[in-house]
Amino acid sequence: MQVPIVEYPQIVRQNLPQFQRVFANKNQVKHFCEYVTGLIAGDKATIKAINDLFLNKNDQSALNKFLTRASWDELDLNYRRIQYELSRLNRRPISAKAGRLIIDDTLAHHTKCSIEGLAYLRDHTIGRNVWAHNVITSYYVNRSDQFPVDFRLYLQFNRKYEDAQLQKHAANLPSKGDLGAYRQYLIALLSYHFRQQAYRPKAELAAELVQQAVQWNLPFSVVLFDSWFLRWTLISALEQLRLDWVGGCPKNRNVLVQGRWCQLQEYIRSIPAKAYRPYQIGDHLFWAFTKVMPMKSLKRQKVRIVATYEDQIQLSKTPNFYAANRKDWEPKRILTTYLDRWPTETFNEDAKGNLGFEAYQLQNLHGIQRHWYLSFVAYSLLGDQGHPGRSRWAVRGQFQSTGQRCQAVVDELLGYLVRWIARHLQQGETPDHIIHTLLA
């Protein structure tokens, strides 16, 4: 949106009481409303672009300070957002058996620069490494109702690479004293120690997100995740919480077959085509073979493995593998449950494409994390406009996508501007004066 914003949208004004107690003063409340409105209605999610949207705007440094240095609790903000989502969710009867918590990770892409926490990571969707933040997310789905819950930032620490870099710095130390060289080595040593202490495996972060969702009383019984998260750290946490789970399974996992350990991709080659059974799921036909087997990486725990081909069996290729703790579930139930992961993929696209999730230019990691939480708030507030592939109880609109809901807000803001202009004309102001005011 390029025209000036003269009033906040209705979804921001009406829901402000849910969030305003997080902020210490009216200026912070103002910046909160501006930023969330800018994420929804703006063309860019940078501080300058959002600040420039508003009539009688302040210097952009005020909005920058709000994100990077002002004293307010973004974790409290997110907790209040979850309570807001739960209040809407519980307007009608909800079954915990239908609830799913989806664990996923997404890359917030950037070019190489001095942004804090940025890493050179593999993007499997394009088959090469990119500079990005790797964000582990939890996402809640209960039939047609869905919303993001929380996130953790994965801070990479490649021990082999880091050790080599540290040894390189040590090797460059001169035989005689050189204060500058020793200072550089000390900085490298402290940086190594900091990154080592900050590092936490993805599965550990995922387990923390699940534990948090349970503490917040989200009604769910199944946790879903892709193959990256099939680790004992997460599975043991799910067992302690007595939650069911379905996950993707890497083809190199070792399973026990006739008294010896072998990789799934090796074992499946011994299975004939006649052992696969057809299962129609929507418009797709899946051919599945299933077996309950102990898995070495899961402390020999028995899980149900499902190997699938889509549309037709091709024994020359390795099938897709899935695993579940429910040994009594049939393959079709495991596959349809796993397909409930899809909403988190559309959320990632919506958050990046429409709400500026990865469009920030902040250098400060604290400010970046606040930006992510505010984009979650924007997404939740848009729920009042209708569903992005989801339904709401007694919502006011029926927009089919996040982009449509954002456009509805832009249309609303344009209406406020037209009425603002009409009011000032009625008060006797000249068109030139109004134009000068709007473009100031």
N, C-alpha and C positions, 0 to 999 in steps of 0.2 A: 504494500500500500504506500503510495507516494503523497497523498493529500494529508494535511495536518489532522491529528486526532484531537478533538476538543472535549471528549468525554469517554470514560472507560466503558467497555461493553457490559451488558447486563449480567453476564455470567460472572464477571469479576466483581461488580458492585454487590450483587446479591449474596455471593459466597464469601465476601471479605470477612464477616464476623467469625468464620471458621478459622481464619489464619492470622488475624491482626494482632492477637495477643503475643505472637512470637516476636513482634517488633517493639523496639524500645520507645519510639516516638513517631509523630505523624510524618516526618520526612522519610523514615524507613518504610512506612506503610505506603506512602506515595511512590517510592521507588519500586516496591513490590508490585503495585498495580501497573506501573509503567512497563516494567520488565516482562511480566506475564502477558500483558496486552501486546507488547512488541513481538514476543515469540509467536503469538497466534496470528497477528495481523501484518507483521512486517515482512519485507522481502529478504532481509538479512538479519542474523541474530548477533551481530557485533554490538558492543556498547554504543559506539557512535551512531550506528544506523538506528538503533532503538531510541536513543535520546533525541535524534533529529525528527522522529515521527510526531512529536507533541508540540502543540501550540504553547507559547511562553515557556519554552524549555530552559532548564538550567544548563550550566556547563557540564559536559559529559563526565568530568572528573568526579562529580557527586555520585553518579550511577556506578562508576568504577569503584569508588570507595565502598558503596553499598555491597558490592559483590566480594571485594577482596579484603576489606579491613573493618567494616562496621560490625558492631557487636550484636549479633543475633544468631540463633541456633537453628541451623538448617536441618538437623536431625529431628528436632521438635516440629519443624514445619512439615517434614515428611510424615511423621507420626500422626499429626493432625489431618493430613491428607488421607491417610489410610482410614482413620476414623470416619472421615467424610464419605469415603467410598463404602465402608461397611454400613453406614447409616442408610445409604441408598440401596445397597445389596439386600439388607434385611427388611425392606419394605414389603417383601413377599416371602413366603416360605422358601428356605434354601436348604438343600441337602448337602451335607459334608461329603457324602459318597460321590457326588457329582463334581466336587471341587478338585482342581489340579493346581499344583504349584510347579511352574516351569522354570528350570534353571538353564540359563543360556549365557553366551558371551557375544559381544559385538565390538567391532573396531570403530573408534571415532577417528577418522583419517585426518592427517595433516601433512604438510611438507616439513622437511627437516628444518628445525629452528630451535630456539631456546626455551620452548614451552616445557614447564616442569613435568617430569614423569613420562615424557614421550619415549617410545621405544621402537626399534626396527623389527616389526613382527610379520609373520607369515599370514597373508590374506588368501585363504583357500578358495575364495570365490573367483579370484583373478589369477591365482597360481604364482604369485610372487610376493616378495616382502615389501612392506610399506611402513611409513612413519605413522604411528597411531597410539592412542590410548586403548587399552584392552579393558572393557567394562563387563564385569560379571553381573548379571541381572537376575532378579526373581520376579516372576509375572504370574498373576492369579487369573484362573479361568474357572467359571462355573456355568456350564452350558453357554448361554449367549452373553453373560456378564463377564467382564474382564478388565484388568487394570494392572499397571506396573506396581510392584511393591517396594523394592529397594535395589541398591547396587553396591558393589565393592570394586575398587580399582585394582587390577592385577598389575603389580610392579615387577617387571622382569628382572631376574638375576641369573645369568648364565655363568655358573661357577668356573667352567673351563676357560671361557673367554676372559672373565674378570681376573682370574689368577694369572693368565698370560699377560694381560695389560699391566698388572702390578709388578710382575717380574721384569717387564720391559722398562718400567720406570726405575726399578732398582738397578738394572744393568746400566742405565744411563748416568748413574751417580758417579761423579769423578773421583779419582783416587785421593785427590786433595780436596780440602774443604771448599765448597761452593754453596753459599747460603741460599741462592736462588734455586739451585737444583734440589737441595734438600727440602726447601719449602714446597716445591712441586710434588716431591715424593710424599711428603706429609699430607698434602691435600688429596692426593690419589689414595693414600691409605685410609684417611678419614671417610672419603667418598665410598670406598669399597666396603668399609664397616657399616656405613649408613644403609647402603643398598642391600647388604646381606641381612641386616636387622629388619628392614622393611619388607623383605620378600616373604610372601606366604603363598603356598601352592593353590591352584585354582579350586581343587576339591575341598580344601580347608575353607576357603571363602564361600563356596557353595553350601557347605554344611552350616556355616554361620548364618547364611541367609534363610535356610530352612528352619533352623532353631528360632530365629527371630519371628518368622511368620507364625510359628506355633505359639510363641509368647504373645503375639498380637491377636490371637484367637481367630485367625482366618479359617473358615470352614473348608478343609480339604482332607483327602485321604490318600491321594496318590501324588508322587513327585516324578516329574518327567525331565529327561536330560539327554543330550547327545553323547556320543561315544567318548568324548574327551573327559567327561566327568565320572566314567565308570571306574572309580577308585575306592579302595577300602576306606579311606578317610571319610568319604561321603556315605558309603553304604553302611558303615558301622553306626554313623550318626542317625541314619534313617531307621536302623534296627532298634536303637535305643528309644526313638520316638514312636516306634510301632507304626510306621508309615509304609505303605506299599510303594513300589517304584517300578518304572519301565524306562529303559535307557537303550540308546544305541550301543553296540558292542564292537570293539575293534577286532579285526580279523586275525590279529596275532595273539589274542588271549589264549593261554594254555588251559586246556580242559583235560580231565582224566578219562581216558578211554582204555578199557581192558587192562587196567593196572599200570598204564604209562601216560605221561603228560605229552600232549601234542597241541600244536596250534589249531585253532578253529579252521583256518583256511586249508590246513592239511587234512584234518578229519573230514571236512565236508566233501572232499574229492572221492571219498569212499562211499558216498551216499548216491544210490541210483535215482534216475528221474522218476521212477514209479513210486518212490517214497514221498514225493511232494504231493500236496493236496491243494485244490483250487479254493480260493476265498474271494468272493466278489465284495468289494468295498467301494461304494459309490460307483463311479464310472470306470474303475480300474479293477483288473483281475490280478490277484497275487497268488503265486504258487509258493507254498510254505512247507518246510520240514521243521519239526520241533522235537526236542529231547531235553530231559532234565539231566544236568551234568554238574559235577563239582568244578569250580573255577579256581585256579591256583592263586591268582591275584586277589581273590576275595576270601582268603584264608580257608580254602577248600569248601566254601559254602556252596550248596547245591542251588542252582538257578535254572529257570527254564530258558533255553536258547531257542530262538526262532530264526531260521535262515529263509530268505525270501528272494524270489525273482518276480519282477513286474511284467505282466502280460504274457510272457512265455519263458519256459525253462531253457537256460543256456549254460549247460554244465561246463563249457569251456571258460566261462567267466566266474569270478567269485561272487556269491550272492551277498546281499546285505544282511547283517546280523543284528539281532535285538536280544535283550536279556530282561528278565523280570523275576522278582522274588516270589511272585504268585505261581507256584508250580501247578495249581489247579486250574489256571486260566487257559482257555483254548487259544490257538494262534490268532484267530480273528479278533478276539477281545484284546489281546496284547497289541496287535497292529492298530486297531481303531483307537485304543487309548493313547498309543504313541503319537498318532496323527493329531491328537489334541494339542501338540506342541506348536502347530502352525501359527496360532495367533501371536506368538512372540516374534515370529519373523515379520509379520505385517506391522507389528508395533515398532520394531527397529526401523523399518522403512518410513513409517509415519513420523516418528520422532526426528529422524534425520532430514527427511524431505520437507516436512511442514512446520516443525517446531524448533529447528536450529540446534538439534542435539550435538552435532559435530561442527557447527559453524563458528564456534567461539574463537577469539583471538587473544584470550587472556593468557598471561604467562604464569600466573600464580595458581597452584594446584587447588588450594582452598577455594578460590574464586571459581575455578572450573567445576568443582564438585557442587558448589551452590548453583551454578548454571544448570547442571544436570537435574538437580532437585526441582528447580523452578520450571524446567521443561516438563517434568512429571506433573507438576501442579497444573500447567497449561493443558496437558493431555486430559487430566481428570476433570477440569472445569468444562472442557469441550463435551464431556459426557452428557451434559444437560441439553446439548444441541441434537442429540440422537446417537446412533450407533455407528462406529467404524467397523462393521461386521459384528456388532454386539447390540443387545437391547438394553433398555433402561425402563424401570418401572415409572410410568407417568412422566416421561421426558416430553419436552415441549416441541421438539423437532423430529424429523425422520430423514436426516441426511445420511447417505450411504457410505461416506468416506470421511477421513480426517480432513482432506483437502476441501471437501464441500462444506464441512463445518467451519473451517477457517474462513472460507469465502463468505459464509453467512455472517460471521462476525464483521468482516470487512464491509459488507453491505450495510450492516447496522451502524457502523461508525461513519459511513458516508452519509447516512440519513441524519445522524447527529450534526454533521458539518453543514448540511443543507439547511437544517432548522436554525443552526447558529447564525449562518449568513442572513437568513430571512429575518431573524430577530433583530440583528444589528441594522439592517436596512430599515426596518420599521421604527427603530430608534433614531433615524435620521442620519446615520453615517453614510458617507459616500462610498461607491464601489471601489474607488481608488484607495481609500483609507483602509477598507476591509482587506483588499488584496495585499496592501503593504503590511498589515498586521499578520496575515496568514503566512507571508513569505519571509517575515523577519527572522 
